């Protein structure tokens, strides 16, 4: 059995993060290496050095200009914002997203976890998951 490891992503992971993210660009928006370099605040689930999925999270004090993030900042004094949870296509259905959320709940034990979900156009997989 191959061991999966949950760890913080690092600069060596940027190529994989861009690849995984852009597989789901329809839902999360295509991003380049510079975006992930700036927002190096995510956790990854790794299996034999291959990232299966990642969660990009930030707290209320992050330097981030997303309108959704800024709306939460106006409403809540403290929070953890899940900008995206993305799972590599071939790893979907294996519990990767659930494992990522499990670690997020540990990280954000004392503050609400907030996110946005695409409903126009409808991303039914994301709605079901969240």
Secondary structure, DSSP 8 states (H G I E B T S, - for coil): ---EEEEE--GGGHHHHHHHHHHTHHHH----HHHHHHT--EEEEEETTEEEEEEEEEETT-----HHHHHHHHH-SSEEEEEEEEE-GGGTTSSHHHHHHHHHHHHTTTSEEEE---BTTB-HHHHHH-
